[in-house]
């Protein structure tokens, strides 16, 4: 229990002595001073508590009475705390006793409930026994009534069955088939009630008698139908009686007897068909297959007019007759085509077309429609019951012989291609298609053949036909497009270029249509054959013809430039005294290239193929230009400088090729030349410039020429050095000395790479290229190929060369080239052409050649060896006029854009 201290006022300032004396019964510590709260608390809790003694202990003297108020307050608080504790304890004790009482009450209630339930069960059993005793007689009477009722019903049904069997026997004798069919249905219902009486002898005998009577009646009805037709299948009996006999036969023996009657009728009608269309007769051949279908149409019309009243409508006798006819016809056609070796394509296709038309007519006549995405696939239109389609019932016999159709189509396409070879080139009438008319004719025939094959078969024959399409397109590309490539002649050069461009357009058009045709075949052919359809071979052949045509364009334009190259070789380069403006052959090249390129652009519909032409021609022109320089014999230093000037002019012409003949808007859009094409031109012309710059070096002493050669050609190709010596006119007897110098300096350069200071030579060359604004990406590595003193000389001259080059550029912007060589007319022509070029091409045009020469004379590096030409001269510059162009071919339809 909690205790509360009873402090006394002023107790903190007084000193009181306490003595530990045992209290009676408690062992607590007594306080001798008036403020001892612990002792007071113990006394309050003690059973021997005395109030007088307790007060005396609290207030032993008068001075301690000052704390009476505090002591009284503490006692009140103590009283409140004790009261609360008592209430809490009483409440807890009350709850515990109530829970115990509730448990006892629950147990008592459960016991009472169990007792009541037991009593109710006992009373229920007693009541059940009482009710059973009361209703036992009633149950007996109910069972007796039920048995009597069932017996009465069975006897009545037995009586009815006996009467019905007797009446059926009578109707059979009287040949009243309609009444007999109705009675048969009633007998069938009655016999279902005796299904469990098979062990009763009388009922079993009655059932056997009824079965025998039904079989006899069904046979009699069948004979009635047979007697109704004569040997020729003509109706001679009463249609109404025969119809009742059909119903009676079906009612007697079910669908088995119905199928027998239908089979009899079909065999009887088809007996004449087998006699007319016998194997080996002329009328049974494929070319007369339409007579077969006409015969069946006549039989069906006769059935609708005369025989339809004999058979119930739900029997579908006309459809059954058509199916039996289809089976017989399919078997006969299979035998005919298997025994004949001279089946014509026309006869085969005509017979197959008639067969497909007949099958479609049968589906329509008998209301058989397709039901997509569900099973069964075909149903009757009137009732939705499952049905078997006529499609393929006869035409499946043609499936093994569709190869004849495929061979016929291939022969037709081959004949068309041979015809196109003989005919001159002709443009299609459609102005939107700049293609040959032969291509549209061939593709139209492809479409018709595909449509016809799709109506005949969507299996392996369609795959075979797609292969024929691919082979025919490949043959068209090879035997027509490539075969028709004209040889460029001077009189009809532009027309020939226009025709070649037309062939490029045609091949591109055929390649695109081939992809569409492949997709169409994949959509129509069966799912299991789709992986076998491919037009990749024909697309490859068409793209090959495009590349061949583009090479023919390049060769044609090159042929147009041959007079200019001939003029180049006639110039006395050895005796040239001064450097003038561009040579005469430059204007000839520019005029020929511009005229041809404009014609090609206007005739060619694909921009990617025009780009490929430009790439290939730029690469081929550089080779041909180099070959022409090689045939010029000895060239002096002045001649080499003139050729350098001419090379710059030709470079500007080549850079302007992609924009020749373009509209003004297109020119503005393409003012920035493709980087790949610019690289091709720069590399090609750069090789020529490097060679000419090497020729500008003096040949005496040999070290100067070798130094310059090693700087321009880091790879030191021997054949190129031999070419330079020949152009400079070094005699053959003196050339070994030059090669010995070259060998010695190469060894020195190789040895210098082992010293640390020699490793800075490539960096010096790169610094020179950067100072002159030259792109060094295409320059081969100079490590080990440049002597250290040469690199140092170049490094020291680089800033001045850069300064003079900038001065030459300013001079170019403010001056115009002189007309000392060609006169004002040629200058204005060159200026007009350059005005149509892109800014990048015009910047390197003829307007800057005089300033370039002035800058070269002022610079310590007059050869310009740090220019663009040195960047591309790592490869051999010895070319054959017949070498292959370096422009990339267009390889596949997916990546058909030309790439350098």
C-alpha positions in Angstrom: 0.0 0.0 0.0 1.3 3.5 -0.8 2.5 5.7 2.0 2.5 9.4 2.3 5.2 11.3 4.3 4.0 13.8 6.9 6.5 16.6 6.9 6.5 19.2 9.7 7.0 22.9 9.2 10.5 24.0 10.3 11.8 20.5 10.5 14.5 21.3 8.1 16.0 23.9 10.6 15.7 21.7 13.5 17.8 18.8 14.5 16.2 15.7 15.9 17.7 12.6 17.2 16.2 9.2 16.3 16.7 5.9 18.0 16.0 2.5 16.5 13.8 0.7 19.0 11.8 -2.3 18.0 8.0 -1.6 17.9 5.8 -4.3 19.1 4.8 -6.5 16.3 6.2 -4.4 13.5 10.0 -4.1 13.9 9.7 -0.5 12.5 12.0 2.3 13.3 10.5 4.9 15.6 11.3 8.6 15.3 12.0 10.7 18.3 11.4 14.0 16.5 8.0 15.5 15.5 8.7 15.3 11.7 9.4 11.6 11.4 7.0 10.6 8.5 8.3 7.0 8.1 7.5 6.2 11.8 4.1 7.8 11.4 3.3 5.8 8.3 4.2 2.6 10.0 2.0 3.4 12.9 -1.0 4.1 10.7 -0.6 0.7 9.1 -0.1 -1.1 12.4 -2.8 -3.2 13.9 -1.9 -1.8 17.4 -2.4 1.8 16.3 -3.4 4.3 19.0 -4.5 7.7 18.0 -3.4 9.4 21.3 0.0 7.9 21.2 0.2 8.8 17.5 -0.6 12.5 18.2 1.8 12.7 21.0 4.5 11.4 18.8 3.7 13.9 16.1 3.6 16.9 18.5 5.8 16.2 21.5 6.0 19.8 22.6 4.3 23.2 21.9 6.8 24.2 19.4 5.8 21.4 17.1 2.2 22.6 17.0 3.2 25.0 14.3 3.1 22.1 11.8 -0.4 21.0 12.7 -2.0 22.3 9.4 0.5 20.4 7.3 0.0 17.3 9.3 -3.8 17.5 8.9 -3.5 18.0 5.1 -1.2 15.0 4.8 -3.7 12.9 6.8 -6.5 13.9 4.5 -4.5 12.9 1.4 -3.6 9.7 3.1 -7.3 9.1 3.8 -8.2 9.7 0.1 -5.5 7.3 -1.1 -6.6 4.5 1.2 -10.2 5.0 0.2 -9.4 4.7 -3.5 -7.4 1.6 -2.8 -10.2 0.0 -0.9 -12.7 0.8 -3.7 -10.4 -0.8 -6.4 -9.9 -3.9 -4.3 -13.6 -4.3 -3.7 -14.4 -3.8 -7.4 -11.9 -6.4 -8.4 -13.2 -8.9 -5.8 -16.8 -8.3 -7.0 -15.8 -9.0 -10.7 -14.1 -12.3 -9.8 -17.1 -13.6 -7.9 -19.5 -12.5 -10.8 -17.4 -14.4 -13.4 -17.5 -17.6 -11.3 -21.3 -17.3 -11.0 -21.7 -16.8 -14.8 -19.6 -20.0 -15.5 -21.7 -22.0 -13.1 -24.9 -20.6 -14.6 -23.7 -21.5 -18.1 -22.9 -25.0 -17.1 -26.3 -25.4 -15.6 -28.1 -24.1 -18.7 -26.1 -26.5 -20.9 -27.1 -29.4 -18.8 -30.7 -28.4 -18.9 -30.6 -28.0 -22.7 -29.1 -31.4 -23.1 -31.8 -32.9 -20.9 -34.6 -31.2 -23.0 -33.0 -32.4 -26.3 -32.8 -35.9 -25.0 -36.5 -35.8 -24.0 -37.4 -34.4 -27.5 -35.6 -37.2 -29.2 -37.4 -39.8 -27.1 -40.7 -38.2 -27.9 -39.9 -38.0 -31.6 -39.1 -41.7 -31.7 -42.3 -42.4 -30.0 -44.2 -40.3 -32.4 -42.5 -41.9 -35.4 -43.5 -45.4 -34.2 -47.0 -44.1 -33.7 -47.2 -42.6 -37.2 -45.8 -45.8 -38.8 -48.4 -47.8 -37.0 -51.1 -45.5 -38.3 -49.8 -45.3 -42.0 -48.7 -48.8 -42.5 -52.0 -49.8 -44.0 -52.0 -46.7 -46.2 -48.6 -47.5 -47.6 -49.7 -50.9 -48.5 -52.7 -49.6 -50.2 -50.6 -47.0 -52.2 -48.2 -49.7 -53.4 -51.1 -51.8 -54.5 -52.6 -48.9 -56.4 -49.3 -48.0 -58.1 -48.7 -51.6 -59.1 -52.2 -52.0 -60.4 -51.9 -48.8 -62.4 -48.6 -49.8 -63.9 -50.0 -53.2 -64.7 -53.0 -51.8 -66.3 -50.9 -49.4 -68.4 -48.6 -52.1 -69.5 -51.5 -54.4 -70.4 -53.2 -51.5 -72.3 -49.9 -50.8 -74.1 -49.4 -54.5 -74.8 -52.9 -54.6 -76.2 -52.2 -51.6 -78.4 -48.9 -53.1 -79.6 -50.5 -56.3 -80.5 -53.2 -54.4 -82.3 -50.7 -52.1 -84.0 -48.6 -55.1 -85.2 -51.7 -56.7 -86.6 -52.8 -53.5 -88.2 -49.3 -53.0 -89.7 -49.5 -56.5 -91.2 -52.8 -55.5 -92.8 -51.5 -52.2 -94.1 -48.5 -54.0 -95.6 -50.8 -56.3 -97.5 -52.8 -53.3 -98.6 -49.7 -51.3 -99.6 -50.8 -48.3 -97.6 -47.4 -46.9 -97.0 -48.3 -43.5 -95.6 -50.5 -45.0 -92.8 -47.9 -47.7 -92.3 -45.2 -45.0 -91.7 -47.3 -43.3 -89.1 -48.1 -46.6 -87.5 -44.4 -47.6 -87.4 -43.7 -44.5 -85.4 -46.4 -45.4 -82.9 -45.1 -49.0 -82.7 -41.6 -47.6 -82.0 -43.0 -45.6 -79.1 -44.9 -48.5 -77.7 -41.9 -50.8 -77.8 -39.9 -48.5 -75.8 -42.1 -49.2 -72.8 -41.3 -52.9 -73.0 -37.5 -52.5 -73.1 -37.3 -54.2 -69.6 -39.5 -57.1 -70.5 -37.1 -59.0 -72.7 -37.2 -62.1 -70.4 -41.0 -62.4 -70.8 -41.4 -65.0 -73.5 -44.6 -63.7 -75.0 -43.3 -60.1 -75.2 -40.0 -61.3 -76.7 -41.9 -63.2 -79.4 -44.1 -60.2 -80.1 -40.9 -58.0 -80.5 -39.4 -60.5 -83.0 -42.6 -60.6 -84.9 -42.7 -56.8 -85.1 -39.0 -56.7 -86.3 -39.6 -59.2 -89.0 -42.7 -57.3 -90.1 -40.7 -54.0 -90.2 -38.0 -55.6 -92.3 -40.5 -57.0 -94.7 -42.3 -53.8 -94.9 -39.1 -51.9 -95.6 -38.1 -54.4 -98.3 -41.5 -54.0 -99.9 -41.3 -50.2 -99.8 -37.8 -50.5 -101.4 -39.2 -52.6 -104.2 -42.0 -50.2 -104.6 -39.4 -47.4 -105.3 -37.5 -49.7 -107.7 -40.6 -50.6 -109.7 -41.3 -46.9 -110.0 -38.4 -46.4 -112.4 -37.7 -48.2 -115.6 -34.2 -49.4 -116.7 -33.5 -46.0 -118.2 -34.3 -44.2 -115.0 -37.6 -42.8 -116.2 -40.3 -42.4 -113.6 -43.2 -44.9 -114.4 -44.8 -45.3 -111.0 -47.0 -43.1 -108.8 -44.8 -40.4 -107.3 -47.1 -40.0 -104.2 -47.1 -43.7 -103.5 -43.3 -43.9 -103.9 -42.8 -41.0 -101.6 -45.0 -42.7 -98.9 -42.9 -45.9 -99.5 -39.7 -43.8 -98.9 -41.1 -42.5 -95.6 -42.3 -46.0 -94.6 -38.8 -47.5 -95.4 -37.1 -44.8 -93.3 -39.5 -45.3 -90.4 -39.0 -49.1 -90.6 -35.2 -49.3 -90.7 -34.0 -45.7 -90.2 -31.2 -44.0 -92.1 -29.7 -47.2 -93.3 -32.7 -47.9 -95.5 -32.8 -44.3 -96.6 -29.2 -44.4 -97.7 -29.9 -47.6 -99.6 -32.8 -46.0 -101.6 -30.7 -42.9 -102.4 -27.7 -45.1 -103.5 -30.0 -47.1 -105.8 -31.4 -43.9 -107.4 -27.9 -42.4 -107.9 -26.5 -45.6 -109.4 -29.4 -45.8 -111.7 -29.0 -42.3 -112.9 -25.2 -42.5 -113.2 -25.4 -45.7 -115.2 -25.9 -43.7 -118.3 -23.1 -41.4 -117.4 -20.6 -44.3 -117.2 -21.9 -45.5 -120.6 -21.5 -42.2 -122.3 -18.1 -41.1 -120.8 -16.0 -44.2 -121.1 -12.3 -44.2 -120.9 -10.6 -43.8 -124.2 -13.6 -42.1 -125.9 -13.0 -38.7 -127.4 -15.9 -37.2 -125.4 -14.3 -38.2 -122.1 -11.1 -36.2 -122.7 -10.1 -33.1 -120.8 -11.0 -30.8 -123.7 -14.6 -32.0 -123.4 -15.0 -31.8 -119.7 -17.7 -29.2 -120.0 -20.0 -31.9 -121.5 -19.8 -33.9 -118.3 -21.0 -30.9 -116.2 -23.7 -30.1 -118.8 -24.9 -33.8 -118.5 -25.2 -33.5 -114.8 -27.1 -30.2 -115.0 -29.6 -31.9 -117.3 -30.0 -34.8 -114.9 -30.5 -32.4 -112.0 -33.0 -30.4 -113.9 -34.9 -33.6 -114.7 -34.7 -34.6 -111.0 -36.2 -31.2 -110.0 -39.0 -31.4 -112.6 -40.0 -35.1 -112.3 -38.3 -37.0 -109.5 -38.1 -34.5 -106.6 -41.7 -35.4 -105.6 -40.6 -39.1 -105.1 -38.1 -38.4 -102.3 -38.5 -36.4 -99.1 -36.9 -33.0 -99.3 -34.7 -33.6 -96.2 -33.1 -36.5 -98.0 -31.1 -34.1 -100.3 -31.1 -36.5 -103.1 -29.9 -33.9 -105.6 -26.9 -33.2 -103.5 -26.2 -36.9 -103.0 -26.4 -37.4 -106.8 -24.0 -34.5 -107.4 -21.5 -36.0 -104.9 -21.6 -39.4 -106.5 -21.1 -37.7 -109.9 -18.1 -35.8 -108.5 -16.5 -39.0 -107.1 -16.9 -40.8 -110.4 -15.6 -37.8 -112.4 -12.6 -37.4 -110.1 -11.6 -41.0 -110.6 -12.0 -40.9 -114.3 -10.0 -37.7 -114.7 -7.3 -39.1 -112.6 -7.0 -42.1 -114.8 -7.1 -40.0 -118.0 -4.4 -37.6 -116.9 -2.2 -40.5 -115.6 -2.4 -42.3 -119.0 -1.8 -39.2 -121.3 1.5 -37.7 -121.9 0.4 -35.0 -124.3 -1.8 -32.9 -122.0 -1.8 -29.3 -123.3 -1.6 -26.5 -120.9 -4.5 -24.7 -122.5 -6.7 -27.9 -122.2 -5.6 -28.5 -118.6 -6.3 -24.9 -117.5 -9.6 -24.8 -119.3 -10.7 -28.1 -117.7 -9.6 -26.9 -114.3 -11.4 -23.6 -114.7 -14.6 -25.4 -115.7 -14.3 -27.7 -112.7 -13.8 -24.9 -110.3 -16.8 -23.1 -111.7 -18.9 -26.3 -111.4 -17.8 -26.8 -107.7 -18.8 -23.2 -106.9 -22.2 -23.7 -108.6 -22.8 -26.8 -106.5 -22.0 -25.0 -103.3 -24.4 -22.2 -104.3 -27.2 -24.5 -105.5 -27.2 -26.7 -102.3 -26.8 -23.8 -99.9 -23.3 -24.7 -98.6 -21.5 -21.7 -97.1 -18.2 -21.3 -95.3 -18.2 -20.6 -91.6 -14.9 -18.9 -90.8 -13.1 -19.6 -87.6 -15.5 -22.3 -86.4 -15.9 -26.0 -86.6 -17.4 -27.3 -88.8 -16.0 -25.1 -91.6 -19.1 -25.4 -93.8 -22.8 -25.5 -93.0 -26.1 -25.5 -94.8 -27.4 -22.0 -95.3 -31.0 -22.9 -94.5 -30.5 -24.7 -91.2 -26.9 -24.3 -90.1 -26.3 -28.0 -89.9 -22.8 -29.3 -90.7 -22.1 -29.8 -94.4 -19.3 -31.0 -96.7 -18.2 -28.5 -99.3 -17.9 -29.3 -103.0 -14.7 -27.3 -103.3 -11.9 -29.7 -104.2 -14.3 -32.6 -104.8 -13.1 -32.9 -108.5 -10.3 -30.3 -108.8 -8.1 -32.3 -106.4 -7.5 -34.6 -109.3 -5.6 -31.8 -111.0 -3.3 -31.2 -108.1 -0.6 -33.7 -109.2 -0.6 -32.3 -112.7 -0.3 -28.6 -111.9 3.3 -28.8 -112.9 2.0 -28.7 -116.5 0.5 -25.3 -115.7 3.7 -24.1 -114.1 5.8 -25.2 -117.1 3.3 -23.5 -119.4 3.5 -20.3 -117.4 7.3 -20.4 -117.5 7.3 -21.0 -121.2 5.0 -18.0 -121.7 7.3 -15.8 -119.6 10.4 -17.0 -121.5 8.8 -16.2 -124.8 7.9 -12.7 -123.5 11.5 -12.2 -122.5 12.8 -13.3 -125.9 10.3 -10.9 -127.5 11.5 -8.0 -125.4 15.1 -8.8 -126.4 14.2 -8.4 -130.1 12.1 -5.2 -129.6 13.7 -1.7 -129.2 13.5 0.1 -125.9 10.2 1.7 -125.3 9.0 3.8 -122.4 5.8 2.9 -120.6 2.7 5.0 -121.4 2.2 6.0 -117.8 4.0 9.4 -117.4 4.4 8.7 -113.7 6.6 5.7 -114.4 9.9 6.4 -116.2 10.4 2.7 -116.9 10.4 0.3 -119.9 7.0 -0.8 -121.1 8.2 -4.4 -121.2 8.5 -4.4 -117.4 4.9 -3.4 -116.9 3.7 -6.0 -119.4 5.7 -8.8 -117.7 4.5 -7.8 -114.2 0.9 -7.6 -115.4 1.2 -11.2 -116.6 2.6 -12.2 -113.2 -0.4 -10.8 -111.6 -2.8 -12.6 -113.8 -0.9 -15.9 -113.4 -1.0 -15.5 -109.6 -4.7 -14.8 -109.6 -5.4 -17.9 -111.8 -3.2 -20.1 -109.6 -4.8 -18.8 -106.4 -8.2 -19.9 -107.8 -6.7 -23.4 -108.7 -4.5 -24.2 -105.8 -2.9 -22.5 -102.8 -0.4 -25.3 -102.0 2.8 -26.4 -103.6 1.8 -25.3 -107.1 1.7 -21.7 -105.9 5.2 -22.1 -104.3 6.4 -23.4 -107.7 4.8 -20.5 -109.5 6.5 -18.0 -107.2 9.9 -19.6 -108.1 9.0 -19.2 -111.8 8.3 -15.5 -111.1 11.7 -15.1 -109.4 13.5 -16.9 -112.3 11.7 -14.9 -114.9 12.6 -11.6 -113.2 16.2 -12.7 -112.9 16.1 -13.6 -116.6 14.5 -10.3 -117.5 17.2 -8.4 -115.6 20.0 -10.5 -117.2 18.7 -11.0 -120.8 16.8 -7.7 -121.3 18.0 -5.0 -119.0 21.7 -5.8 -119.1 21.5 -7.0 -122.7 19.9 -3.8 -123.8 22.7 -1.6 -122.3 23.8 0.6 -125.3 27.4 1.3 -126.2 28.0 5.0 -125.9 28.8 6.7 -129.2 29.5 10.3 -129.8 26.5 11.0 -132.0 23.9 9.5 -129.7 25.7 9.7 -126.4 23.1 11.6 -124.5 20.3 9.4 -125.8 22.3 6.3 -124.8 22.8 7.8 -121.3 19.1 8.5 -121.1 18.3 4.8 -122.1 20.7 3.5 -119.5 19.1 5.7 -116.8 15.7 4.3 -118.0 17.1 0.8 -117.4 18.2 1.7 -113.9 14.6 3.0 -113.2 13.1 -0.2 -114.6 15.3 -2.5 -112.5 14.5 -0.5 -109.4 10.8 -0.6 -110.2 10.9 -4.4 -110.7 12.8 -4.8 -107.4 10.2 -2.9 -105.5 7.3 -4.8 -107.2 9.1 -8.1 -106.5 8.8 -7.4 -102.8 5.1 -6.6 -103.1 4.6 -9.8 -105.2 6.4 -11.9 -102.5 4.1 -10.5 -99.8 1.0 -11.2 -101.9 2.1 -14.8 -102.5 2.7 -15.3 -98.8 -0.8 -14.0 -98.0 -2.4 -16.4 -100.5 -0.4 -19.6 -100.0 -1.1 -22.1 -97.3 0.5 -21.6 -93.9 2.7 -24.6 -94.2 4.3 -23.3 -97.4 5.0 -19.7 -96.5 8.6 -20.4 -95.5 9.3 -21.7 -99.0 8.4 -18.4 -100.7 11.4 -16.2 -101.5 12.2 -13.6 -104.1 15.7 -12.9 -102.9 17.4 -14.3 -106.0 15.5 -12.0 -108.4 16.0 -9.0 -106.2 19.8 -9.7 -106.2 19.8 -10.1 -110.0 17.9 -6.8 -110.4 20.3 -5.0 -108.1 23.2 -6.5 -110.0 21.7 -5.1 -113.2 21.4 -1.7 -111.5 25.1 -1.8 -110.6 26.0 -2.9 -114.1 24.0 0.0 -115.6 25.6 2.5 -113.3 29.0 1.3 -114.3 27.9 1.6 -118.0 26.9 5.2 -117.2 30.4 5.8 -115.7 32.0 4.3 -118.8 29.8 6.4 -121.1 30.7 9.6 -119.4 34.3 8.6 -119.4 34.1 8.0 -123.1 32.7 11.5 -123.5 35.8 12.8 -121.7 38.2 10.8 -124.0 38.8 13.8 -126.4 39.8 15.9 -123.4 42.3 13.2 -122.3 43.6 13.0 -125.8 44.2 16.7 -125.8 46.0 16.3 -122.5 48.5 13.9 -124.0 49.1 16.2 -126.9 50.4 19.1 -124.8 54.2 19.4 -124.8 54.6 19.3 -121.0 58.4 19.0 -121.2 58.8 22.2 -123.1 56.1 24.3 -121.4 57.6 27.7 -120.6 55.1 29.3 -118.2 52.1 28.5 -116.1 48.9 30.0 -117.3 45.2 29.5 -116.5 43.5 26.2 -116.9 44.4 24.1 -119.9 42.0 23.6 -122.8 41.2 20.0 -121.9 39.8 21.1 -118.5 37.0 23.0 -120.2 36.3 20.0 -122.4 36.0 17.7 -119.4 33.8 20.2 -117.5 31.5 20.6 -120.5 31.2 16.8 -121.1 30.7 16.0 -117.5 28.1 18.7 -117.0 26.1 17.8 -120.1 26.1 14.0 -119.3 25.3 14.5 -115.6 22.4 16.8 -116.3 20.9 14.3 -118.7 21.4 11.4 -116.2 19.8 13.4 -113.4 16.7 14.3 -115.4 16.3 10.7 -116.6 17.0 8.8 -113.4 14.2 8.7 -110.9 16.1 7.4 -107.9 18.4 9.9 -106.1 20.4 7.1 -104.4 21.3 5.7 -107.8 22.4 9.1 -109.0 24.5 9.4 -105.9 26.1 6.0 -106.7 26.8 7.2 -110.2 28.6 10.3 -108.8 30.7 8.2 -106.4 31.7 5.7 -109.1 32.5 8.4 -111.7 34.6 10.5 -109.2 36.7 7.4 -108.3 37.0 6.3 -112.0 37.8 9.8 -113.3 40.8 10.0 -110.9 42.1 6.7 -112.2 41.7 7.8 -115.8 43.2 11.2 -115.2 46.3 9.5 -113.6 46.5 7.1 -116.5 46.5 10.1 -118.9 49.3 11.8 -117.0 51.3 8.6 -117.2 51.1 8.6 -121.0 52.3 12.2 -121.3 55.9 11.2 -121.2 58.4 13.6 -119.5 57.0 16.5 -117.6 58.9 19.5 -116.6 58.5 21.4 -113.3 56.5 24.1 -115.1 54.4 21.4 -116.7 53.8 19.8 -113.3 52.8 23.1 -111.8 50.3 23.7 -114.7 48.9 20.2 -114.2 48.5 21.0 -110.5 46.5 24.0 -111.4 44.4 21.9 -113.8 43.8 19.3 -111.2 42.3 21.9 -108.9 39.9 23.0 -111.6 38.9 19.4 -112.3 38.4 18.9 -108.6 36.0 21.8 -108.4 34.1 20.3 -111.4 33.9 16.9 -109.6 32.7 18.5 -106.4 29.9 20.2 -108.3 28.6 17.0 -109.9 26.0 16.1 -107.3 24.3 19.5 -108.0 24.5 19.6 -111.8 21.0 19.8 -113.3 19.3 20.2 -109.9 16.5 22.7 -109.4 17.3 25.9 -107.5 15.5 24.8 -104.4 17.2 21.4 -104.5 20.5 23.1 -105.0 20.0 25.2 -101.9 19.0 22.1 -99.9 22.1 20.2 -101.0 24.6 23.1 -100.8 26.5 21.0 -98.3 28.1 18.2 -100.2 28.0 14.6 -98.7 31.1 14.0 -96.7 31.6 10.6 -98.3 31.5 12.0 -101.8 33.9 14.8 -100.9 36.3 12.3 -99.4 36.2 10.3 -102.6 37.0 13.3 -104.7 39.7 14.6 -102.3 41.4 11.2 -102.1 41.4 10.6 -105.9 42.6 14.1 -106.8 45.0 14.2 -103.8 46.9 11.2 -105.2 47.4 13.0 -108.5 48.5 16.2 -106.7 50.9 14.3 -104.6 52.5 12.8 -107.7 52.8 16.2 -109.4 54.2 17.8 -106.2 56.9 15.1 -106.1 57.7 15.8 -109.8 58.2 19.5 -108.9 61.2 18.5 -106.7 64.6 18.9 -108.3 66.2 15.6 -109.4 69.7 16.8 -108.7 70.8 16.1 -106.1 69.0 12.8 -105.6 68.6 13.4 -101.9 66.2 16.4 -102.5 64.0 14.3 -104.7 64.0 11.3 -102.3 63.3 13.6 -99.3 60.3 15.0 -101.0 59.1 11.6 -102.2 59.4 10.2 -98.7 57.5 13.1 -97.3 54.7 12.8 -99.8 54.6 9.0 -99.8 55.4 7.7 -96.3 54.9 4.1 -97.5 57.7 4.6 -100.1 56.1 2.5 -102.8 58.8 1.5 -105.2 56.6 1.5 -108.3 55.5 5.1 -107.6 59.1 6.3 -107.2 59.9 4.5 -110.6 56.9 6.4 -112.1 58.2 9.8 -110.8 61.7 9.1 -112.2 60.2 8.3 -115.6 58.1 11.4 -115.6 61.1 13.6 -114.6 63.1 12.1 -117.5 65.7 10.4 -115.4 67.6 8.0 -117.6 67.3 4.3 -116.8 71.1 4.0 -116.3 70.9 6.7 -113.6 67.8 5.4 -111.8 69.7 2.8 -109.7 71.5 5.6 -107.9 68.2 7.1 -106.9 67.0 3.8 -105.6 70.2 3.4 -103.6 69.6 6.8 -102.0 66.0 5.9 -101.3 67.1 2.7 -99.7 69.7 4.4 -97.6 67.4 7.1 -96.4 64.7 4.6 -95.6 67.2 2.8 -93.4 68.2 6.0 -91.7 64.5 6.8 -91.1 64.0 3.4 -89.6 67.0 3.8 -87.4 65.9 7.2 -86.2 62.7 5.8 -84.8 64.8 4.0 -82.2 66.1 7.4 -80.8 63.7 9.3 -78.5 64.0 12.6 -80.4 63.0 10.9 -83.7 59.6 10.0 -82.3 58.5 13.7 -82.6 58.6 13.6 -86.4 55.0 12.4 -86.9 53.8 15.0 -84.4 55.6 17.7 -86.3 53.9 16.6 -89.5 50.5 16.6 -87.8 51.2 20.1 -86.5 52.0 21.3 -90.0 48.7 19.8 -91.3 46.8 21.5 -88.4 48.5 24.8 -89.1 47.5 24.7 -92.8 44.0 23.6 -92.1 44.4 20.1 -93.7 42.4 17.1 -92.6 44.8 14.4 -91.5 42.3 11.6 -91.0 43.2 9.9 -94.3 46.9 10.3 -94.0 48.9 7.1 -93.2 51.1 7.0 -90.2 54.5 8.8 -90.9 56.3 6.9 -88.1 59.6 5.5 -89.3 59.3 6.9 -92.9 60.5 10.5 -92.4 64.1 11.6 -91.6 64.4 13.8 -88.6 66.1 16.7 -90.4 63.3 16.7 -93.0 60.7 16.8 -90.2 62.5 19.6 -88.5 62.7 21.6 -91.8 59.1 21.2 -92.4 58.2 22.1 -88.8 60.2 25.3 -89.1 58.6 26.3 -92.4 55.0 25.4 -91.3 54.1 28.8 -89.7 55.4 30.7 -92.7 53.6 28.4 -95.1 50.4 28.8 -93.2 50.8 32.6 -93.2 51.5 32.7 -97.0 48.5 30.4 -97.6 46.2 32.8 -95.8 47.7 35.6 -97.7 47.0 33.7 -100.9 43.4 33.1 -99.8 42.9 36.9 -99.3 44.5 37.5 -102.7 42.1 34.9 -104.3 39.1 36.6 -102.9 40.1 39.9 -104.4 41.4 38.8 -107.8 40.3 37.0 -110.9 42.4 34.6 -113.0 44.0 35.8 -116.1 43.0 34.8 -119.6 46.4 34.4 -121.0 45.9 30.8 -122.2 42.2 30.3 -123.0 40.9 33.8 -123.5 37.9 35.5 -122.0 35.3 33.0 -123.5 36.6 30.0 -121.6 37.0 32.0 -118.4 33.4 33.1 -118.5 32.3 29.5 -119.1 34.3 28.2 -116.2 33.0 31.1 -114.0 29.4 30.3 -115.0 29.8 26.6 -114.1 31.4 27.4 -110.8 28.6 29.8 -109.9 26.2 26.8 -110.0 28.3 24.8 -107.7 28.1 24.5 -103.9 30.2 26.9 -101.8 32.6 24.1 -100.9 33.2 23.3 -104.6 33.4 26.9 -105.7 36.0 27.7 -102.9 38.5 25.4 -104.6 37.5 26.5 -108.2 39.4 28.3 -110.9 39.1 31.8 -109.2 41.8 30.9 -106.7 44.5 29.4 -108.9 46.5 32.6 -109.6 46.5 33.4 -105.9 47.6 29.9 -105.2 50.5 30.2 -107.5 51.5 33.5 -106.0 51.4 32.1 -102.5 53.4 29.1 -103.6 56.2 31.4 -105.0 56.3 33.4 -101.8 56.3 30.4 -99.4 59.5 28.5 -98.4 57.4 25.4 -99.3 56.6 26.2 -103.0 55.4 22.7 -103.7 52.6 22.9 -101.2 53.5 19.5 -99.7 51.5 20.2 -96.6 48.3 20.6 -98.6 45.5 18.1 -99.1 47.4 16.2 -101.8 49.9 14.8 -99.4 47.1 13.5 -97.2 45.9 10.9 -99.7 49.1 9.7 -101.3 49.9 6.8 -99.1 48.7 4.3 -101.7 50.1 3.6 -105.1 49.3 6.0 -107.8 49.9 3.6 -110.7 46.5 2.9 -112.2 45.3 1.0 -115.2 42.6 2.6 -117.4 40.6 -0.6 -117.1 40.8 -1.0 -113.3 37.6 -1.3 -111.4 35.9 1.8 -109.9 36.3 2.2 -106.2 32.7 3.4 -105.8 30.6 0.9 -103.8 27.9 -1.2 -105.5 24.4 -1.3 -104.3 24.1 -4.7 -102.7 20.7 -5.4 -101.4 17.2 -3.9 -101.5 17.3 -3.2 -97.8 20.5 -1.2 -97.9 20.3 -0.1 -101.5 21.7 3.3 -100.9 25.2 3.6 -102.4 28.0 3.8 -99.9 31.6 4.9 -100.7 
